[in-house]
């Protein structure tokens, strides 16, 4: 763009220190103007060409200086806190639902499960019998050799009874004992009553002698011929019993796999199978021999007599010798049989007969309550 010369002259005049276009004129009276020194009153050339107004759309001219770019102040970058990386949670995978069991059709009956048979405990916890206190014992008279034993219990009672059955004992040979059992001790009118069946056998023909405390478990020497624990028996019953302890049979295996049907009148009430003796397993799975009900108390008193008579140092021989498997259980059974089958007249008479030969008595036949006052372990 070209600038007129007149306009440039005016600019030069202003820059030289002259009055300005405004300051160099002042009002005068009469409405005129007074020219100030240095003012050129000549009017501007009206015919001089004027500079056209710049066209904004045309842009800067070729001679125009390039504008300097504006400087931008330094702006500090903001501190951006670091965001810790977090593990993305694993998506919950639902567990597969079990497939429902198919329901049985209504037309088909559902079979009932077979009952599981009871298996005997191989190592049962033994039941420890309680010894009753003195107030529960029956009121009986303690006279003769038993005088002073009213309150005796435990070892003091064992010690006293031991001397009663041992100090005056008169032993005999085993052959003599066998002959006396068949001819005098268990013979009534020439009939001998067999211990395990109750059979009455003329003169005991065919019977042999049963050791209630087996010979293999200590019934040797003098004890082998002690008639207080010897009984007449059929050989097959004697052999079937062998040396196993007495007990309560739950699963019989001899003489058959079932209990006998009964047919006697000397069994316990409601226990018709107690008419005969059987061998089998008890509730603990131990082989035992169960005598008929009418002989249970007899064999119990014979076994416990043997324990007191042949213990070492007048102490009861432990029933663990007689029954190593479960002596505490056997003790309770023998004590129960002693109460359930108390001595009868025939057993008391037998006690008298043996005393005539051996010079001592079985105190448990005279006083069965003594048994509950003693521990045989």
C-alpha positions as a printed Julia matrix, in Angstrom:
377×3 Matrix{Float64}:
   0.0      0.0     0.0
   1.36     3.49   -0.98
   1.09     6.36    1.54
   0.41     9.92    0.19
   3.27    12.4     0.41
   1.17    15.0     2.17
   0.37    12.59    4.96
   4.05    11.82    5.29
   4.9     15.49    5.55
   2.45    16.0     8.33
   3.98    13.14   10.19
   7.45    14.6     9.73
   6.35    17.96   11.05
   4.88    16.36   14.16
   7.99    14.43   14.83
  10.26    17.58   14.59
   8.8     19.14   17.73
   6.22    21.53   16.15
   2.76    21.94   17.48
   0.38    19.22   16.94
  -2.68    19.42   14.83
  -4.75    19.93   17.9
  -2.52    21.95   20.15
  -1.41    24.51   17.45
  -4.82    26.07   16.97
  -6.87    28.04   19.45
 -10.11    29.81   19.39
 -10.02    33.59   18.7
 -12.76    36.16   19.19
 -15.26    36.39   16.37
 -15.22    32.75   15.63
 -12.01    32.78   13.6
  -8.88    30.83   13.97
  -5.53    32.27   14.76
  -2.62    30.64   13.03
   0.1     29.63   15.3
   3.71    30.04   14.35
   4.88    27.19   12.15
   1.42    26.38   10.96
   0.94    26.17    7.21
  -2.48    27.61    6.56
  -2.61    26.15    3.11
  -5.36    23.66    2.95
  -4.69    20.15    2.05
  -4.77    19.35   -1.59
  -8.29    18.21   -2.16
  -7.35    16.77   -5.46
  -4.59    14.59   -4.04
  -5.43    11.04   -4.18
  -6.32     9.39   -0.95
  -5.14     5.99    0.16
  -7.72     3.38   -0.15
  -8.76     1.6     2.92
  -7.08    -1.71    3.26
  -9.04    -4.74    2.28
  -8.92    -7.26    5.12
  -9.57   -10.07    2.69
  -6.58    -9.13    0.53
  -4.05    -9.89    3.22
  -0.76    -8.0     3.87
   1.04    -6.44    1.08
   4.32    -7.6    -0.34
   6.3     -4.94    1.48
   4.74    -5.44    4.84
   7.03    -6.9     7.46
   6.19   -10.34    8.66
   4.69   -10.25   12.13
   6.71   -11.84   14.84
   5.08   -14.76   16.46
   3.78   -14.15   19.9
   5.83   -15.75   22.61
   3.92   -18.07   24.95
   4.83   -18.15   28.58
   6.23   -21.38   29.95
   3.46   -23.21   31.67
   4.67   -25.92   34.05
   3.22   -29.29   33.39
   0.9    -30.36   36.19
   2.0    -33.21   38.42
  -0.2    -36.11   37.55
  -0.25   -38.69   40.39
   0.58   -42.17   39.36
  -2.37   -44.54   39.56
  -1.29   -47.92   40.89
  -2.04   -50.81   38.74
  -4.69   -53.05   40.19
  -5.23   -56.64   39.3
  -8.4    -57.16   37.51
 -10.7    -59.38   39.59
 -11.24   -62.77   38.19
 -14.75   -63.28   37.05
 -16.88   -65.51   39.26
 -17.45   -68.76   37.49
 -20.56   -70.45   38.87
 -20.16   -74.08   39.88
 -22.1    -76.45   37.74
 -25.24   -77.61   39.44
 -25.45   -81.39   39.96
 -27.76   -83.11   37.68
 -30.88   -84.21   39.51
 -31.25   -87.92   39.99
 -33.99   -89.33   37.87
 -37.09   -89.99   39.84
 -38.24   -93.59   39.76
 -41.3    -94.3    37.81
 -44.41   -94.75   39.87
 -45.02   -98.15   38.4
 -41.67   -99.56   39.61
 -41.37  -100.22   43.4
 -38.29   -98.79   45.09
 -36.27  -101.65   46.67
 -35.58  -101.25   50.37
 -31.93  -101.39   51.45
 -30.83  -104.69   52.92
 -30.36  -104.58   56.71
 -26.74  -104.53   57.85
 -26.07  -107.39   60.29
 -24.67  -106.53   63.68
 -20.93  -107.17   63.8
 -19.5   -107.87   67.24
 -17.06  -105.28   68.49
 -13.56  -106.85   68.29
 -12.39  -104.81   71.25
 -15.45  -104.05   73.39
 -15.31  -101.84   76.41
 -15.82  -104.1    79.41
 -18.57  -103.41   81.87
 -17.09  -103.01   85.33
 -19.45  -104.53   87.88
 -20.42  -102.48   90.89
 -19.95  -104.01   94.31
 -23.12  -103.32   96.35
 -22.75  -101.65   99.7
 -23.52  -103.49  102.92
 -27.04  -102.1   103.15
 -28.13  -104.04  100.04
 -27.0   -107.47  101.28
 -29.68  -109.82  102.58
 -30.1   -110.23  106.31
 -28.62  -113.63  107.16
 -27.04  -115.18  110.21
 -23.27  -115.56  110.32
 -22.64  -118.37  112.76
 -20.14  -121.17  113.16
 -17.14  -120.8   110.86
 -18.65  -117.62  109.35
 -19.08  -115.74  112.63
 -17.62  -112.26  112.44
 -17.83  -111.95  108.62
 -20.96  -109.81  108.58
 -19.11  -106.71  107.38
 -16.07  -108.3   105.71
 -15.45  -107.22  102.08
 -12.73  -107.25   99.48
  -9.35  -108.71  100.34
 -10.15  -109.09  104.04
 -13.06  -111.37  103.12
 -10.94  -113.28  100.59
  -8.24  -113.81  103.22
 -10.73  -115.16  105.77
 -12.43  -117.49  103.28
  -9.1   -118.7   101.93
  -8.13  -120.02  105.35
 -11.54  -121.65  105.77
 -11.18  -123.68  102.56
  -7.44  -124.3   102.73
  -6.19  -124.88  106.27
  -8.18  -128.08  106.97
  -8.41  -129.32  103.37
  -8.15  -133.09  102.91
  -7.0   -133.93   99.38
  -7.67  -137.22   97.57
  -6.52  -138.76   94.29
  -8.19  -137.93   91.0
  -9.34  -141.54   90.5
 -10.92  -141.59   93.94
 -12.66  -138.31   93.24
 -14.12  -139.67   89.98
 -15.42  -142.79   91.67
 -17.0   -140.81   94.53
 -18.77  -138.43   92.15
 -20.46  -141.28   90.3
 -21.23  -143.4    93.36
 -21.94  -140.99   96.21
 -21.55  -137.23   95.61
 -23.98  -136.92   92.66
 -25.87  -140.19   92.93
 -29.48  -140.2    94.17
 -31.16  -143.61   94.19
 -28.52  -144.91   91.81
 -29.2   -142.08   89.31
 -26.47  -139.56   88.48
 -27.59  -136.16   87.19
 -25.54  -134.95   84.21
 -24.51  -131.28   84.65
 -25.2   -129.91   81.13
 -28.42  -131.73   80.17
 -30.01  -132.77   83.44
 -30.16  -136.35   82.24
 -30.43  -138.96   85.02
 -27.95  -141.7    84.18
 -28.01  -145.01   86.1
 -24.78  -145.28   88.1
 -23.34  -142.57   85.84
 -22.59  -145.13   83.15
 -20.93  -143.44   80.14
 -20.3   -140.15   81.96
 -16.9   -138.65   82.64
 -15.67  -135.87   84.94
 -15.84  -132.23   83.83
 -13.41  -129.69   85.29
 -15.31  -126.41   85.47
 -11.9   -124.69   85.85
  -9.98  -126.39   83.02
  -6.85  -128.41   83.75
  -5.02  -126.48   80.99
  -5.63  -123.25   82.93
  -4.35  -124.37   86.33
  -6.5   -127.22   87.67
  -3.53  -129.49   88.21
  -2.06  -131.32   91.2
  -4.3   -131.12   94.24
  -6.74  -128.86   92.35
  -7.34  -131.53   89.71
  -9.18  -133.73   92.24
 -11.02  -130.97   94.18
 -14.64  -132.13   93.89
 -16.08  -128.67   94.52
 -15.4   -127.82   90.87
 -15.86  -131.32   89.33
 -19.16  -132.47   87.77
 -20.41  -135.55   85.87
 -20.83  -134.82   82.15
 -21.44  -136.51   78.82
 -18.16  -136.83   76.9
 -19.5   -134.94   73.85
 -20.5   -131.96   76.02
 -17.22  -132.14   77.9
 -15.32  -132.13   74.62
 -17.47  -129.38   73.07
 -16.83  -127.09   76.02
 -13.08  -127.85   76.05
 -11.32  -125.08   77.95
 -13.29  -122.07   76.75
 -14.87  -119.85   79.41
 -18.5   -119.83   80.39
 -20.61  -117.03   78.96
 -23.82  -116.0    77.23
 -24.09  -117.36   73.69
 -25.56  -115.05   71.04
 -24.64  -117.02   67.89
 -24.73  -120.77   68.69
 -22.68  -123.2    66.62
 -23.03  -126.39   68.7
 -24.86  -128.72   68.97
 -26.54  -126.89   66.05
 -26.8   -123.43   64.57
 -30.03  -122.74   66.45
 -31.09  -122.82   70.06
 -32.97  -125.91   71.33
 -36.73  -125.66   71.47
 -36.98  -126.22   75.23
 -39.15  -128.78   76.92
 -37.97  -128.54   80.54
 -39.48  -126.79   83.51
 -36.32  -125.58   85.26
 -35.33  -122.74   82.9
 -35.42  -119.05   83.8
 -38.79  -117.33   83.32
 -39.34  -116.46   79.67
 -36.15  -118.3    78.65
 -37.19  -121.73   77.3
 -33.93  -122.06   75.35
 -32.22  -122.36   78.75
 -33.19  -126.03   78.92
 -29.96  -127.13   77.26
 -26.32  -126.09   77.09
 -24.81  -124.59   73.9
 -21.51  -123.38   72.56
 -21.02  -120.35   70.3
 -19.98  -116.7    70.17
 -21.07  -114.11   72.69
 -21.93  -110.48   71.97
 -18.19  -109.67   71.86
 -17.38  -112.37   69.3
 -15.65  -114.61   71.87
 -16.19  -118.38   71.9
 -17.99  -119.3    75.13
 -19.97  -122.19   76.54
 -23.35  -121.51   78.13
 -24.68  -124.15   80.53
 -28.4   -124.72   80.95
 -30.18  -122.34   83.32
 -30.53  -124.91   86.13
 -26.72  -125.3    86.31
 -25.6   -121.68   85.79
 -25.4   -120.82   89.5
 -23.68  -124.14   90.29
 -20.79  -123.58   87.85
 -20.49  -119.9    88.86
 -20.02  -120.78   92.55
 -17.58  -123.58   91.6
 -15.39  -121.22   89.48
 -15.28  -118.47   92.12
 -14.54  -121.02   94.87
 -11.54  -122.18   92.81
 -10.35  -118.55   92.49
 -10.3   -118.07   96.29
  -8.97  -121.55   97.09
  -6.05  -121.61   94.64
  -4.97  -117.98   94.53
  -1.38  -117.18   95.47
  -0.85  -115.88   99.01
  -4.56  -116.12   99.86
  -5.4   -113.65   97.12
  -8.08  -114.47   94.57
  -6.71  -116.07   91.41
  -7.53  -113.51   88.67
 -10.3   -114.47   86.29
  -7.97  -113.36   83.49
  -6.39  -116.82   83.93
  -9.76  -118.45   83.35
 -10.8   -116.02   80.59
  -7.98  -113.95   79.05
 -10.3   -112.35   76.47
 -12.73  -110.43   78.72
 -12.4   -111.39   82.4
 -14.42  -108.42   83.68
 -17.37  -109.4    81.48
 -17.11  -113.0    82.69
 -17.03  -111.87   86.33
 -20.25  -109.94   85.9
 -21.89  -112.91   84.15
 -20.9   -115.32   86.92
 -22.16  -112.92   89.58
 -25.44  -112.56   87.7
 -25.84  -116.34   87.45
 -25.14  -116.61   91.18
 -28.1   -114.29   91.86
 -30.43  -115.73   89.19
 -29.83  -119.37   90.15
 -29.26  -119.4    93.94
 -28.31  -122.62   95.76
 -31.1   -125.17   96.07
 -31.46  -128.11   98.46
 -29.64  -130.48   96.09
 -26.59  -128.18   95.89
 -26.5   -127.63   99.65
 -26.71  -131.39  100.16
 -23.8   -131.86   97.74
 -21.79  -129.35   99.81
 -22.4   -131.48  102.9
 -21.33  -134.66  101.1
 -18.06  -133.19   99.82
 -17.28  -131.79  103.28
 -17.4   -135.34  104.66
 -14.53  -136.27  102.34
 -12.48  -133.07  101.92
 -13.16  -131.65  105.39
 -14.0   -128.14  104.06
 -17.05  -126.45  102.52
 -17.65  -124.15   99.61
 -18.55  -120.91  101.46
 -20.31  -119.48   98.41
 -22.97  -122.21   98.66
 -23.56  -121.35  102.32
 -23.4   -117.59  101.75
 -23.8   -116.68   98.04
 -23.91  -113.0    99.01
 -20.16  -113.17   99.71
 -19.56  -113.2    95.94
 -20.89  -109.66   95.48
 -18.43  -108.35   98.08
 -15.3   -109.53   96.23
 -13.47  -108.46   93.08
 -12.03  -111.44   91.22
  -9.68  -109.47   88.98
